[in-house]
Structure formats: C-alpha cells, structure tokens
Amino acid sequence: MDSIIIAPIILFMVIVAPIWVIMHYRTAGKKAVGLSDKEQNSLNELANMAESMEDRITILESILDAESPDWRAKHGQ
C-alpha cells in the first residue's frame, strides 16, 4: 500500500518538480529583462511626440490668451 503512494511522489519529485522549477525561473528571467530595443524605440518616439504636443499646446494657449483673454473662464479651466 505504501509503494502505491510513494511511487507517484518519487516520480513527481524526480521528473515533474525539476521541470516545473526550471520553467518558472526561465519565465521569471524573461520578465525581468525589461523592454526590447523595438519597445524602447517606440517609447522614445512617443515621448518625443508628447513633448512636441506639449510645446504646441503651450503655443496655442498663448495665442488664445492674446486673442481672447477670458477663454479659460468660458471653458472651466
């Protein structure tokens, strides 16, 4: 009776557990690597676009301030 329980436990410990641990740490290692070059380039491109948009918005707000000083009050800002 004991061998019926012990045999699957030994098989699990010898075959399944090592594979499970290896796969776990392989996956964890891939997650820790960070962004790929393509992702980093996309992120930099988006950051540059955001800075450009911020500059444009600042310019548009200054134009609106000069032409219609009360535009902010009308739009709840």
N, CA and C of each residue as an Amber inpcrd file, in Angstrom:
protein
   231
   0.8170000  -1.1830000   0.0000000   0.0000000   0.0000000   0.0000000
   0.8680000   1.2560000   0.0000000   1.9420000   1.2150000   0.7730000
   2.8240000   2.3730000   0.8320000   3.5110000   2.6260000  -0.5030000
   3.8310000   1.5820000  -1.2420000   4.5050000   1.7500000  -2.5290000
   3.5820000   2.4030000  -3.5580000   2.2730000   2.2520000  -3.4110000
   1.3180000   2.8950000  -4.3280000   1.3670000   4.4130000  -4.1500000
   1.5990000   4.8640000  -2.9550000   1.6610000   6.2990000  -2.6770000
   3.0700000   6.8410000  -2.9160000   4.0750000   6.0900000  -2.5670000
   5.4550000   6.5480000  -2.6600000   5.9220000   6.6540000  -4.1160000
   5.5390000   5.7240000  -4.9710000   5.9850000   5.7370000  -6.3720000
   5.5760000   7.0190000  -7.0980000   4.3270000   7.4670000  -7.0370000
   3.9730000   8.7250000  -7.7140000   4.6960000   9.9450000  -7.1180000
   4.9130000   9.9230000  -5.8140000   5.6270000  11.0330000  -5.1830000
   7.0620000  11.0930000  -5.6900000   7.7150000   9.9510000  -5.7860000
   9.0920000   9.9060000  -6.2820000   9.1400000  10.3510000  -7.7390000
   8.2130000   9.8770000  -8.5640000   8.1720000  10.3020000  -9.9660000
   7.9500000  11.8100000 -10.0790000   7.0700000  12.3310000  -9.2610000
   6.8270000  13.7690000  -9.2650000   8.0950000  14.5290000  -8.9060000
   8.7650000  14.1070000  -7.8480000   9.9620000  14.8010000  -7.3800000
  11.1280000  14.6820000  -8.3630000  11.2070000  13.5760000  -9.0840000
  12.3360000  13.3540000  -9.9890000  12.0890000  13.9630000 -11.3710000
  10.8520000  13.9500000 -11.8550000  10.5810000  14.3890000 -13.2280000
   9.8480000  15.7360000 -13.2710000   8.7220000  15.8190000 -12.6240000
   7.8620000  16.9950000 -12.7700000   8.4180000  18.2100000 -12.0370000
   8.8220000  18.0570000 -10.7900000   9.2710000  19.1940000  -9.9850000
  10.4670000  19.9290000 -10.6050000  11.5150000  19.2350000 -11.0690000
  12.6350000  19.9700000 -11.6750000  12.2300000  20.7430000 -12.9320000
  11.3930000  20.1330000 -13.7720000  10.9400000  20.8260000 -14.9760000
  10.1160000  22.0500000 -14.5880000   9.2660000  21.8910000 -13.6010000
   8.4300000  22.9840000 -13.1270000   9.2960000  24.1460000 -12.6310000
  10.3070000  23.8400000 -11.8250000  11.1790000  24.8840000 -11.2820000
  11.9570000  25.5700000 -12.3970000  12.4900000  24.8060000 -13.3390000
  13.2460000  25.3760000 -14.4580000  12.3660000  26.3090000 -15.2820000
  11.1690000  25.8740000 -15.6090000  10.2600000  26.6950000 -16.4110000
   9.8500000  27.9640000 -15.6560000   9.6560000  27.8420000 -14.3620000
   9.2860000  29.0070000 -13.5580000  10.3790000  30.0750000 -13.6200000
  11.6210000  29.6780000 -13.3780000  12.6990000  30.6570000 -13.3630000
  13.0450000  31.1610000 -14.7550000  12.8400000  30.3710000 -15.7680000
  13.0520000  30.8310000 -17.1450000  12.0470000  31.9320000 -17.4700000
  10.7950000  31.7280000 -17.1010000   9.7620000  32.7290000 -17.3410000
  10.0300000  33.9770000 -16.5130000  10.4170000  33.8130000 -15.2700000
  10.7160000  34.9590000 -14.4040000  11.9050000  35.7490000 -14.9600000
  12.8830000  35.0680000 -15.5050000  14.0350000  35.7360000 -16.0960000
  13.6650000  36.5590000 -17.3090000  12.7630000  36.0510000 -18.1290000
  12.3280000  36.8000000 -19.3100000  11.5480000  38.0500000 -18.9200000
  10.7820000  37.9700000 -17.8540000  10.0130000  39.1280000 -17.4040000
  10.9360000  40.2110000 -16.8560000  12.0370000  39.8220000 -16.2390000
  12.9310000  40.7740000 -15.5910000  13.8560000  41.4820000 -16.5700000
  13.9450000  41.0030000 -17.7990000  14.8750000  41.5700000 -18.7620000
  14.5430000  43.0200000 -19.0600000  13.2840000  43.3670000 -19.2090000
  12.8850000  44.7380000 -19.5000000  12.3740000  44.8710000 -20.9160000
  12.5000000  46.0760000 -21.4440000  11.9790000  46.3680000 -22.7780000
  12.9550000  45.9190000 -23.8530000  12.3900000  45.4610000 -24.9570000
  13.2270000  45.1250000 -26.1050000  13.6490000  46.4240000 -26.7960000
  14.5660000  46.3280000 -27.7440000  15.0280000  47.5130000 -28.4690000
  13.8730000  48.1790000 -29.2130000  13.0180000  47.3620000 -29.8180000
  11.8750000  47.9010000 -30.5620000  10.9280000  48.6410000 -29.6150000
  10.6720000  48.0560000 -28.4470000   9.8010000  48.7030000 -27.4630000
  10.4280000  49.9920000 -26.9360000  11.7340000  49.9780000 -26.7190000
  12.4310000  51.1720000 -26.2300000  12.3670000  52.2820000 -27.2730000
  12.5650000  51.9320000 -28.5510000  12.4740000  52.9310000 -29.6160000
  11.0660000  53.5080000 -29.7100000  10.0510000  52.6680000 -29.5900000
   8.6660000  53.1450000 -29.6240000   8.3890000  54.0710000 -28.4490000
   8.8910000  53.7190000 -27.2870000   8.6930000  54.5470000 -26.1030000
   9.3740000  55.9070000 -26.2760000  10.5810000  55.9200000 -26.8070000
  11.2810000  57.1860000 -27.0540000  10.5370000  58.0380000 -28.0780000
  10.0320000  57.3980000 -29.1280000   9.2730000  58.1110000 -30.1510000
   8.0060000  58.7320000 -29.5530000   7.3060000  57.9800000 -28.7200000
   6.1050000  58.5060000 -28.0680000   6.4480000  59.6630000 -27.1290000
   7.5610000  59.5620000 -26.4140000   7.9760000  60.6440000 -25.5180000
   8.2840000  61.9050000 -26.3100000   8.9570000  61.7510000 -27.4500000
   9.2450000  62.9080000 -28.2970000   7.9650000  63.5330000 -28.8360000
   7.0140000  62.7030000 -29.2410000   5.7400000  63.2110000 -29.7350000
   4.9890000  63.9530000 -28.6260000   5.0430000  63.4400000 -27.4080000
   4.3710000  64.0950000 -26.2840000   4.9990000  65.4570000 -25.9970000
   6.3100000  65.5420000 -26.0590000   6.9840000  66.8260000 -25.8440000
   6.6040000  67.8180000 -26.9270000   6.5420000  67.3570000 -28.1630000
   6.1410000  68.2150000 -29.2750000   4.7110000  68.7100000 -29.0900000
   3.8180000  67.8090000 -28.6790000   2.4310000  68.2020000 -28.4530000
   2.3280000  69.1920000 -27.3000000   3.1270000  69.0030000 -26.2690000
   3.1170000  69.9300000 -25.1380000   3.5380000  71.3270000 -25.5940000
   4.5700000  71.3950000 -26.4380000   5.0110000  72.6900000 -26.9690000
   3.9050000  73.3360000 -27.7990000   3.2470000  72.5510000 -28.6290000
   2.1640000  73.0830000 -29.4620000   1.0110000  73.6030000 -28.6180000
   0.6640000  72.8620000 -27.5760000  -0.4280000  73.2770000 -26.6970000
  -0.0680000  74.5790000 -25.9870000   1.1740000  74.6970000 -25.5440000
   1.6220000  75.9240000 -24.8810000   1.5210000  77.1110000 -25.8380000
   1.9330000  76.9140000 -27.0690000   1.8540000  77.9790000 -28.0730000
   0.3940000  78.3430000 -28.3570000  -0.4600000  77.3320000 -28.5220000
  -1.8770000  77.5960000 -28.7770000  -2.5230000  78.3380000 -27.6070000
  -2.1700000  77.9670000 -26.3920000  -2.7240000  78.6530000 -25.2300000
  -2.2650000  80.1050000 -25.1740000  -1.0120000  80.3520000 -25.5330000
  -0.5380000  81.7440000 -25.5310000  -1.2340000  82.5640000 -26.6080000
  -1.5040000  81.9690000 -27.7620000  -2.2600000  82.6590000 -28.8190000
  -3.6720000  82.9560000 -28.3420000  -4.3170000  81.9660000 -27.7360000
  -5.6700000  82.1810000 -27.2240000  -5.6850000  83.2360000 -26.1160000
  -4.6810000  83.2400000 -25.2460000  -4.6020000  84.2520000 -24.1880000
  -4.5010000  85.6510000 -24.7880000  -3.7490000  85.7860000 -25.8860000
  -3.5810000  87.0920000 -26.5200000  -4.8610000  87.5300000 -27.2350000
  -5.5370000  86.5950000 -27.8990000  -6.7160000  86.9520000 -28.6900000
  -8.0010000  86.9840000 -27.8660000  -8.1160000  86.1250000 -26.8720000
  -9.3300000  86.0430000 -26.0610000  -8.9350000  85.7220000 -24.6210000
  -8.6220000  86.7580000 -23.8580000  -8.0990000  86.5440000 -22.5050000
  -9.0240000  85.7600000 -21.5660000 -10.3110000  85.7660000 -21.8260000
 -11.2400000  85.0830000 -20.9240000 -11.6480000  83.6880000 -21.4140000
 -10.9090000  83.1100000 -22.3280000 -11.2760000  81.7920000 -22.8730000
 -11.1970000  80.6890000 -21.8250000 -10.3000000  80.8210000 -20.8790000
 -10.1630000  79.7980000 -19.8470000 -11.4050000  79.7750000 -18.9320000
 -11.9030000  80.9290000 -18.6060000 -13.0890000  81.0040000 -17.7430000
 -14.3140000  80.4230000 -18.4440000 -14.3940000  80.6030000 -19.7370000
 -15.5340000  80.0940000 -20.5020000 -15.5180000  78.5610000 -20.5720000
 -14.3480000  77.9750000 -20.5140000 -14.2110000  76.5260000 -20.6660000
 -13.9200000  75.8180000 -19.3450000 -14.0610000  76.5150000 -18.2330000
 -13.9480000  75.8730000 -16.9310000 -12.5460000  75.4820000 -16.5200000
 -11.5530000  76.2190000 -16.9680000 -10.1870000  75.8820000 -16.5810000
  -9.6380000  76.8940000 -15.6440000
